[in-house]
């Protein structure tokens, strides 16, 4: 079977953190990917110590698929969400 892949990365500056923008933006990106791309599962990977990222992906319906050691000796997380189990959050809370 032919596999295709795409990647996305985002980083928010300090004034934009903890305001709901990541969840809103990432949720919209997931919706667009499932709507327009022939993918059944989306994956994210981030360092274990990024608790805010973990809260965001949990809030969007991702589930941990594995935890591994990367080549630099640190811990990494792999999480995914499947098309058949994901639904967009009904509301996004942005505190401005």
Secondary structure, 3 states (H helix, E strand, C coil): CCCCCCCCCCCCCHHHCCCCHHHHHHHHHHHHHHHHCCCCEEEEEEECCCHHHHHHHHHCCCEEEEEEECCCCCEEEEEEEEHHHCCCCCCCCCCC
